[in-house]
Amino acid sequence: MYTNAQEIETAQRLIDLHFEIWNHTDRAARLAKFEAAYAPEFFVADHAGKAVGFEQVNQLIERVQSEHAGFVFSPAPVTWNHGLGRVTWGYGPRGQPNLIRGEDIFTVSDGRLSSAYVFIERAPS
């Protein structure tokens, strides 16, 4: 099976920036990075709904951060399969980085993330 190494490198760079954004607690600094990472109509779909565009995605990040103060995402390396990416991650406080486990299935268009579908494997009880 052939997968373009440049596509994998681009996907990894974008996912690294994506999680840097999601871990950043300063709204303005976070928004300043959106254009480098996300297509204008980028969306995140999770169990609670779908956030479309920079403002809605930023609101989703703020909601997640407010519900889990002090938590950070710890992503694994990206896997890539003909235009579709996958990244597993842990989410938790620094001492328990895998309190919540999940994965994002994502797409890239024109060098930026265009979608992320979020699946949660384990949530805190």
N, C-alpha and C positions, 0 to 999 in steps of 0.2 A: 504494500500500500504506500502510495506517495503522498506526502503532505509537504507543502512548501515551507522551508525553514524561515523565510522572511515573514510569512503569514503568522507563524508561531511566535516569532520575536515581536511582531507588532501587537499581537493579542496579549502577550505577557506584559509588555510595556503599558498597554491600556489598562489591564486588570490591576497592575501595581498602582497606577494612578487612581483608578476607581476606588481601591481600598484605602489609599491615602486620603482621598476625599471623604469617604465614609467614616474614617477615624478622626478627621479634623473637627474640632469643636467650635471654631470661629466661623460664623456664617459667611462673612464677607470674603475671607481668605478661601473658604471652600468654594464659593460661587466663582471666584476668579479663576479656578482651575477647571471649571465645567467645560468650557469651550474646547480645551485641549483634549479632553477625554471623551466627550459625548456629542453625538449628532444632535442638531436642534430639537428633533422630535424623539430623542431617547426616552425609553420608558422602562420602568421597573414594575414587574407583575409579581405579587406575592399572594399569600393566603388571604390578606385583608383587602386587596384591590389592585388597582393599577395607577401609578403616578406617571404622568406624561409631561415632558418638557422640564426645563431647568428649575422653574419655581416649584412645581409639584414634587419633583424628586428631592429638592432641597428641604421642603417641608416634611417629606417622609424621613429623611435623614434626621432631622430635628426631633421628630416623634420617636424614632427608634432610640436615639441618644437619650432623650428625656425618660424613657421607660427603663433604660439600662445604664444608668450613670456609671461612668468609669470603665465600661466595657470597651474592648477593642476587637477588631477583626484580625485574624491571623490566617491569611490565605495560603494554600498549597500552590505548587506550580500549575500552570494552565495545561489542559489537554485540548487538542484541536483536531477536528475531523471535517475536512472539506467545507470550511466556512462556518462551522458551528463550534463554539468553545464551551469548555466546562472548567469550573474551578470549585474545589471544595474548600471549606473554611471552618474555622472555629471562632466563637464569639464569647467573650467573657472577660472578667476582670483579670488583671495581670497575673495573679496567682492561679487562676483557673481558666486558661485560654480556650478550653474546649467545653465549657459549660453548655453551650449551644453549638450544635453542628449543623451544617447545611451545605448547599451547593447552589451555584448560579450557572445557568445555561445562558450563553450570550451570543450575540451576533455583532459583527463589525461591518461598517459600510464607510467607504471613502476615508479610511484611516482613523475612524472613531467608533466607539461603542454605539450601537443603535438599539439594542434591547438587552434586558436581563430578566430572566425568569428565575425566581428565588424559591428554593425548596428547603424547608426546615426538617432536619432529621430528629433532633432531640431538643426539647425546650425545658427550661427549669420547672421543677414541680412545686 
